[in-house]
């Protein structure tokens, strides 16, 4: 039986107001089937942040995991770039 691959995505933190949870904005590029124009599409997903280490604006990598709650199916892997704090 083939081993299932784990999906990973990269995105920007847009909210960290919850305890151990963050909202990640994931953008992707798709080509329109008729007009062949490349468009940006975005999706907001909730991810599990066990140690509450993420801040708004951080670029992170998340991976798919078994359901943690009703809306959380993603887990934080690493912070790729910290946001600039003013």
C-alpha positions as protocol buffer text, in pm:
chain_id: "A"
residue {
  index: 1
  type: UNK
  ca { x: 0 y: 0 z: 0 }
}
residue {
  index: 2
  type: UNK
  ca { x: 133 y: 343 z: -95 }
}
residue {
  index: 3
  type: UNK
  ca { x: 231 y: 578 z: 184 }
}
residue {
  index: 4
  type: UNK
  ca { x: 21 y: 891 z: 216 }
}
residue {
  index: 5
  type: UNK
  ca { x: 209 y: 1215 z: 158 }
}
residue {
  index: 6
  type: UNK
  ca { x: 169 y: 1494 z: 410 }
}
residue {
  index: 7
  type: UNK
  ca { x: 63 y: 1824 z: 256 }
}
residue {
  index: 8
  type: UNK
  ca { x: 253 y: 2135 z: 360 }
}
residue {
  index: 9
  type: UNK
  ca { x: 161 y: 2495 z: 286 }
}
residue {
  index: 10
  type: UNK
  ca { x: 321 y: 2831 z: 343 }
}
residue {
  index: 11
  type: UNK
  ca { x: 134 y: 3145 z: 443 }
}
residue {
  index: 12
  type: UNK
  ca { x: 113 y: 3461 z: 653 }
}
residue {
  index: 13
  type: UNK
  ca { x: -38 y: 3484 z: 1002 }
}
residue {
  index: 14
  type: UNK
  ca { x: -340 y: 3717 z: 1000 }
}
residue {
  index: 15
  type: UNK
  ca { x: -474 y: 3647 z: 1351 }
}
residue {
  index: 16
  type: UNK
  ca { x: -333 y: 3508 z: 1675 }
}
residue {
  index: 17
  type: UNK
  ca { x: -604 y: 3614 z: 1921 }
}
residue {
  index: 18
  type: UNK
  ca { x: -694 y: 3258 z: 2020 }
}
residue {
  index: 19
  type: UNK
  ca { x: -509 y: 3035 z: 2264 }
}
residue {
  index: 20
  type: UNK
  ca { x: -286 y: 2784 z: 2079 }
}
residue {
  index: 21
  type: UNK
  ca { x: -445 y: 2872 z: 1744 }
}
residue {
  index: 22
  type: UNK
  ca { x: -354 y: 3100 z: 1455 }
}
residue {
  index: 23
  type: UNK
  ca { x: -523 y: 3191 z: 1128 }
}
residue {
  index: 24
  type: UNK
  ca { x: -296 y: 3156 z: 825 }
}
residue {
  index: 25
  type: UNK
  ca { x: -363 y: 3323 z: 489 }
}
residue {
  index: 26
  type: UNK
  ca { x: -246 y: 3089 z: 213 }
}
residue {
  index: 27
  type: UNK
  ca { x: -227 y: 3234 z: -139 }
}
residue {
  index: 28
  type: UNK
  ca { x: -191 y: 3036 z: -459 }
}
residue {
  index: 29
  type: UNK
  ca { x: -187 y: 3114 z: -829 }
}
residue {
  index: 30
  type: UNK
  ca { x: -436 y: 2954 z: -1066 }
}
residue {
  index: 31
  type: UNK
  ca { x: -485 y: 2991 z: -1439 }
}
residue {
  index: 32
  type: UNK
  ca { x: -831 y: 3079 z: -1566 }
}
residue {
  index: 33
  type: UNK
  ca { x: -949 y: 2789 z: -1786 }
}
residue {
  index: 34
  type: UNK
  ca { x: -1089 y: 3005 z: -2067 }
}
residue {
  index: 35
  type: UNK
  ca { x: -891 y: 3329 z: -2060 }
}
residue {
  index: 36
  type: UNK
  ca { x: -557 y: 3180 z: -1946 }
}
residue {
  index: 37
  type: UNK
  ca { x: -494 y: 3471 z: -1711 }
}
residue {
  index: 38
  type: UNK
  ca { x: -300 y: 3388 z: -1393 }
}
residue {
  index: 39
  type: UNK
  ca { x: -501 y: 3491 z: -1088 }
}
residue {
  index: 40
  type: UNK
  ca { x: -429 y: 3494 z: -717 }
}
residue {
  index: 41
  type: UNK
  ca { x: -664 y: 3300 z: -491 }
}
residue {
  index: 42
  type: UNK
  ca { x: -637 y: 3295 z: -113 }
}
residue {
  index: 43
  type: UNK
  ca { x: -768 y: 3073 z: 165 }
}
residue {
  index: 44
  type: UNK
  ca { x: -769 y: 3128 z: 541 }
}
residue {
  index: 45
  type: UNK
  ca { x: -703 y: 2816 z: 748 }
}
residue {
  index: 46
  type: UNK
  ca { x: -669 y: 2767 z: 1122 }
}
residue {
  index: 47
  type: UNK
  ca { x: -352 y: 2603 z: 1248 }
}
residue {
  index: 48
  type: UNK
  ca { x: -243 y: 2469 z: 1587 }
}
residue {
  index: 49
  type: UNK
  ca { x: 34 y: 2671 z: 1758 }
}
residue {
  index: 50
  type: UNK
  ca { x: 117 y: 2477 z: 2074 }
}
residue {
  index: 51
  type: UNK
  ca { x: 354 y: 2733 z: 2228 }
}
residue {
  index: 52
  type: UNK
  ca { x: 179 y: 3057 z: 2116 }
}
residue {
  index: 53
  type: UNK
  ca { x: 499 y: 3175 z: 1945 }
}
residue {
  index: 54
  type: UNK
  ca { x: 352 y: 3328 z: 1628 }
}
residue {
  index: 55
  type: UNK
  ca { x: 269 y: 3695 z: 1576 }
}
residue {
  index: 56
  type: UNK
  ca { x: 68 y: 3870 z: 1307 }
}
residue {
  index: 57
  type: UNK
  ca { x: 273 y: 3905 z: 988 }
}
residue {
  index: 58
  type: UNK
  ca { x: 497 y: 3603 z: 1042 }
}
residue {
  index: 59
  type: UNK
  ca { x: 553 y: 3378 z: 740 }
}
residue {
  index: 60
  type: UNK
  ca { x: 504 y: 3016 z: 849 }
}
residue {
  index: 61
  type: UNK
  ca { x: 495 y: 2661 z: 716 }
}
residue {
  index: 62
  type: UNK
  ca { x: 202 y: 2441 z: 820 }
}
residue {
  index: 63
  type: UNK
  ca { x: 128 y: 2073 z: 761 }
}
residue {
  index: 64
  type: UNK
  ca { x: -190 y: 1873 z: 746 }
}
residue {
  index: 65
  type: UNK
  ca { x: -272 y: 1665 z: 1055 }
}
residue {
  index: 66
  type: UNK
  ca { x: -563 y: 1472 z: 1205 }
}
residue {
  index: 67
  type: UNK
  ca { x: -847 y: 1697 z: 1328 }
}
residue {
  index: 68
  type: UNK
  ca { x: -761 y: 1885 z: 1647 }
}
residue {
  index: 69
  type: UNK
  ca { x: -1095 y: 2065 z: 1672 }
}
residue {
  index: 70
  type: UNK
  ca { x: -1390 y: 2141 z: 1447 }
}
residue {
  index: 71
  type: UNK
  ca { x: -1198 y: 2383 z: 1225 }
}
residue {
  index: 72
  type: UNK
  ca { x: -831 y: 2295 z: 1291 }
}
residue {
  index: 73
  type: UNK
  ca { x: -675 y: 2042 z: 1053 }
}
residue {
  index: 74
  type: UNK
  ca { x: -330 y: 2201 z: 1025 }
}
residue {
  index: 75
  type: UNK
  ca { x: -28 y: 2209 z: 1256 }
}
residue {
  index: 76
  type: UNK
  ca { x: 252 y: 2467 z: 1271 }
}
residue {
  index: 77
  type: UNK
  ca { x: 586 y: 2329 z: 1147 }
}
residue {
  index: 78
  type: UNK
  ca { x: 815 y: 2632 z: 1160 }
}
residue {
  index: 79
  type: UNK
  ca { x: 833 y: 3009 z: 1140 }
}
residue {
  index: 80
  type: UNK
  ca { x: 1014 y: 3099 z: 818 }
}
residue {
  index: 81
  type: UNK
  ca { x: 1031 y: 3477 z: 871 }
}
residue {
  index: 82
  type: UNK
  ca { x: 944 y: 3686 z: 1174 }
}
residue {
  index: 83
  type: UNK
  ca { x: 738 y: 4003 z: 1125 }
}
residue {
  index: 84
  type: UNK
  ca { x: 904 y: 4338 z: 1183 }
}
residue {
  index: 85
  type: UNK
  ca { x: 792 y: 4475 z: 1520 }
}
residue {
  index: 86
  type: UNK
  ca { x: 738 y: 4851 z: 1544 }
}
